[in-house]
Amino acid sequence: MVGHLVESALLAHGLKSISDEKLMRTWPHDDAAIAWMEKGRLITGGIEKFCAFRRKASDYGRINYYNYDSCMTDGWSGALTASGTMRACEALGLPLAVTCGMGGLMEGQEPEECHDLQALAESPVSLLAAAPKDMFDLGRTVRAMKAAGITILGYESDVCDGYIFAGEPVSLSGRWAGEVPAGRRLFLRGIRSKYRIPDRGLLRQAYEYGKGRKREGIHFHPAVNEKLDELTAGRSSRIQYDALADNITWAEELIHILREIK
């Protein structure tokens, strides 16, 4: 049995130039349980089953840790964000949720305004990610997590320096040394520098585009990803897709270690 769930929001709304056909052809984890919601029911499955949902996903919203229960009661359908996947893990008794880019804090925001940070502080489920997304203040985000008692462990590194763009390095709680999923624990596997996009001006363009779309009632983060995909000729989508696959590989290792301990 799979011991983790993979978030569906990025796969459903954030990888504009990666087709269903490519996902089904290249997805490297046949038994990885992707999680989403249909008509108030939590659904988990592999890539082929998910792609049937993905074809309709543009009509659906995004479900997080705090609207999960009401969406279930009201019979909603939607993709799960990182925090929503943590809530689904709680429902199934699983210890680990897997995402790629996670939430964080913008200037002036408080921790309670970020679903991912709040879920990490409250949930017994761990989260595995690449990094907070680049539009967030990385230093402030990491400091807020540490202040909330969240342990942040990096894969082969004790610093984080951005997501798909390079930024200033920020010290984490430490470098992963065999620790397993537990409450208030975040695992970060940063994207390698050689795969990063060097021109941060593209991020500013995508950020402004996302703000404009948000004023029109469109979800901010998918809009930013859509613009980055366009500006980079699909490179940003490929980077995130590959990073998610790497994160699932690490998740499988963590679950194996956890089972060996038990």
VMD Tcl script that draws the C-alpha trace (Angstrom):
set ca {
  {0.00 0.00 0.00}
  {1.23 3.49 -0.85}
  {2.10 5.44 2.28}
  {1.78 8.93 0.80}
  {-0.52 11.00 -1.39}
  {0.49 13.30 -4.25}
  {-1.23 16.66 -4.61}
  {-3.27 17.20 -7.76}
  {-3.47 20.99 -8.06}
  {-0.17 21.36 -9.94}
  {-0.91 18.43 -12.23}
  {-4.45 19.64 -12.90}
  {-3.97 23.41 -13.24}
  {-0.26 24.25 -13.31}
  {1.44 22.39 -16.17}
  {-0.07 24.02 -19.22}
  {2.21 22.57 -21.88}
  {2.31 19.01 -20.53}
  {-0.46 16.99 -22.13}
  {-2.39 14.07 -20.72}
  {-0.67 11.88 -23.29}
  {2.76 12.94 -22.08}
  {1.79 12.41 -18.45}
  {0.59 8.89 -19.14}
  {3.65 8.12 -21.27}
  {6.30 9.47 -18.90}
  {4.84 9.25 -15.37}
  {7.45 7.20 -13.52}
  {5.41 6.07 -10.52}
  {2.65 3.69 -11.53}
  {1.53 3.08 -7.94}
  {1.77 6.68 -6.74}
  {-1.62 7.71 -5.35}
  {-2.61 11.11 -6.67}
  {-5.47 12.61 -4.64}
  {-8.42 14.72 -5.73}
  {-12.12 15.15 -4.94}
  {-15.14 14.34 -7.09}
  {-18.67 15.19 -5.96}
  {-17.60 15.27 -2.35}
  {-15.67 11.99 -2.44}
  {-11.94 11.69 -1.94}
  {-10.49 9.85 -4.94}
  {-6.98 8.42 -5.17}
  {-5.37 6.71 -8.12}
  {-2.56 6.47 -10.63}
  {-1.89 8.71 -13.59}
  {-4.34 7.18 -16.05}
  {-7.26 7.47 -13.64}
  {-6.19 10.99 -12.73}
  {-6.01 12.13 -16.35}
  {-9.70 11.28 -16.78}
  {-10.34 13.83 -13.99}
  {-7.75 16.27 -15.39}
  {-9.68 16.63 -18.65}
  {-12.50 18.24 -16.66}
  {-10.35 20.00 -14.06}
  {-10.51 23.46 -15.63}
  {-14.13 23.57 -14.44}
  {-13.18 22.76 -10.85}
  {-11.70 24.72 -7.99}
  {-8.89 24.05 -5.54}
  {-9.40 22.38 -2.18}
  {-7.19 23.16 0.81}
  {-6.85 22.04 4.42}
  {-9.52 24.42 5.66}
  {-12.27 24.07 3.05}
  {-11.79 20.30 2.62}
  {-14.59 19.24 4.97}
  {-17.12 21.76 3.63}
  {-16.27 20.78 0.03}
  {-16.92 17.17 0.94}
  {-20.21 18.00 2.66}
  {-21.35 20.21 -0.22}
  {-20.43 17.65 -2.89}
  {-17.73 19.68 -4.62}
  {-15.19 18.46 -7.14}
  {-11.69 19.89 -7.20}
  {-7.95 19.44 -7.19}
  {-6.16 19.24 -3.84}
  {-3.45 21.73 -2.94}
  {-0.52 20.73 -0.73}
  {-2.48 21.44 2.45}
  {-5.60 19.79 1.04}
  {-3.54 16.68 0.38}
  {-2.33 16.76 3.98}
  {-5.98 16.75 5.06}
  {-6.67 13.79 2.76}
  {-3.71 11.96 4.30}
  {-5.23 12.54 7.73}
  {-8.50 11.02 6.52}
  {-6.71 7.90 5.26}
  {-4.19 7.61 8.11}
  {-1.18 8.27 5.87}
  {1.91 10.09 7.17}
  {3.14 12.08 4.14}
  {1.84 14.43 1.45}
  {3.92 15.25 -1.63}
  {3.91 18.48 -3.60}
  {6.35 20.55 -5.64}
  {6.12 24.29 -5.01}
  {4.45 25.05 -1.69}
  {2.83 28.12 -0.20}
  {4.56 30.86 1.72}
  {4.32 34.45 2.89}
  {4.29 37.60 0.83}
  {5.28 40.93 2.30}
  {2.76 41.92 4.96}
  {1.15 38.51 5.24}
  {0.80 36.64 8.51}
  {1.33 32.85 8.87}
  {-2.38 32.23 9.40}
  {-2.98 33.55 5.87}
  {-1.04 30.64 4.33}
  {-2.88 27.31 4.30}
  {0.28 25.25 3.85}
  {2.06 26.83 6.81}
  {-0.97 26.51 9.04}
  {-1.49 22.89 8.05}
  {2.15 22.10 8.81}
  {1.74 23.65 12.26}
  {-1.47 21.73 13.05}
  {-1.42 18.43 11.19}
  {0.25 15.14 12.20}
  {1.08 14.69 8.48}
  {4.44 15.72 7.03}
  {4.83 17.58 3.75}
  {7.53 16.96 1.13}
  {8.13 19.80 -1.34}
  {10.81 21.36 -3.52}
  {10.58 24.84 -1.96}
  {8.15 27.68 -1.31}
  {7.16 29.23 -4.63}
  {9.32 32.06 -5.90}
  {6.80 34.87 -5.48}
  {6.98 34.44 -1.69}
  {9.48 35.94 0.73}
  {11.60 32.86 1.38}
  {13.42 34.17 4.46}
  {10.22 35.31 6.12}
  {8.47 32.06 5.25}
  {11.22 29.90 6.75}
  {11.44 32.04 9.89}
  {7.68 31.79 10.40}
  {7.79 28.01 10.08}
  {10.64 27.71 12.56}
  {8.79 29.99 14.98}
  {5.78 27.65 14.73}
  {7.95 24.70 15.72}
  {8.16 23.19 12.24}
  {11.38 21.30 11.51}
  {12.60 21.89 7.94}
  {14.98 19.27 6.56}
  {16.77 19.68 3.25}
  {17.76 16.89 0.88}
  {21.57 16.88 0.69}
  {21.61 20.50 1.89}
  {20.74 22.58 4.94}
  {19.78 25.66 2.92}
  {17.03 26.63 0.50}
  {17.71 29.21 -2.21}
  {14.50 29.34 -4.23}
  {12.19 27.26 -6.34}
  {12.54 27.45 -10.14}
  {14.45 30.73 -9.86}
  {17.58 31.14 -7.73}
  {17.44 33.51 -4.78}
  {19.29 34.26 -1.57}
  {20.07 31.12 0.46}
  {18.15 30.67 3.70}
  {19.23 28.27 6.45}
  {16.89 25.39 7.24}
  {16.64 23.41 10.47}
  {19.19 20.98 9.09}
  {20.09 18.45 6.45}
  {18.07 15.24 6.23}
  {19.83 12.41 8.07}
  {17.28 9.62 7.91}
  {14.41 11.31 9.74}
  {10.95 9.97 8.91}
  {7.57 11.68 8.50}
  {6.14 13.15 11.69}
  {4.04 16.10 12.77}
  {5.46 19.57 12.18}
  {8.06 18.22 9.78}
  {8.76 19.58 6.30}
  {11.10 17.89 3.82}
  {12.57 20.05 1.02}
  {14.30 18.68 -2.06}
  {15.49 21.73 -3.95}
  {15.65 21.86 -7.74}
  {19.26 21.68 -8.91}
  {20.83 24.98 -9.94}
  {21.52 23.86 -13.51}
  {17.78 23.45 -14.12}
  {16.77 26.84 -12.74}
  {15.56 29.72 -14.91}
  {18.14 32.54 -14.72}
  {16.00 35.55 -15.68}
  {13.99 36.66 -12.64}
  {12.40 39.33 -14.81}
  {10.15 36.58 -16.15}
  {8.93 35.94 -12.61}
  {7.98 39.60 -12.22}
  {6.01 39.48 -15.48}
  {4.21 36.30 -14.43}
  {3.49 37.73 -10.97}
  {1.86 40.85 -12.42}
  {-0.14 38.72 -14.83}
  {-1.33 36.55 -11.94}
  {-2.45 39.60 -9.96}
  {-4.45 40.82 -12.93}
  {-6.13 37.45 -13.41}
  {-6.91 37.28 -9.69}
  {-8.81 40.56 -10.00}
  {-10.86 38.83 -12.70}
  {-11.73 35.98 -10.34}
  {-9.11 33.53 -11.67}
  {-6.91 31.58 -9.24}
  {-3.57 33.37 -8.78}
  {-1.07 30.50 -8.74}
  {-2.34 28.67 -11.85}
  {-2.30 32.02 -13.69}
  {1.34 32.62 -12.70}
  {2.27 29.12 -13.85}
  {0.39 29.65 -17.12}
  {2.35 32.83 -17.86}
  {5.69 31.31 -16.88}
  {4.99 28.39 -19.18}
  {4.33 30.81 -22.02}
  {7.38 32.99 -21.29}
  {9.74 30.00 -21.06}
  {8.31 27.98 -23.96}
  {7.19 25.26 -21.57}
  {10.45 25.00 -19.63}
  {8.91 26.02 -16.31}
  {6.33 23.24 -16.60}
  {8.97 20.64 -17.41}
  {11.11 21.72 -14.44}
  {8.19 21.39 -12.03}
  {7.03 18.09 -13.47}
  {10.51 16.57 -13.15}
  {10.88 17.96 -9.62}
  {7.57 16.43 -8.57}
  {8.72 13.06 -9.90}
  {11.96 13.40 -7.88}
  {9.96 14.26 -4.78}
  {7.83 11.14 -5.17}
  {11.02 9.05 -5.35}
  {12.20 10.55 -2.05}
  {8.75 10.04 -0.54}
  {8.93 6.34 -1.37}
  {12.31 6.16 0.38}
  {10.95 7.92 3.47}
  {7.97 5.57 3.67}
  {10.26 2.55 3.27}
  {12.44 3.75 6.17}
  {9.37 4.42 8.29}
  {8.06 0.91 7.71}
  {11.42 -0.60 8.50}
  {11.45 1.21 11.84}
  {7.95 -0.02 12.67}
}
mol new
graphics top color blue
foreach p $ca { graphics top sphere $p radius 0.5 }
foreach p [lrange $ca 0 end-1] q [lrange $ca 1 end] { graphics top cylinder $p $q radius 0.2 }
display resetview
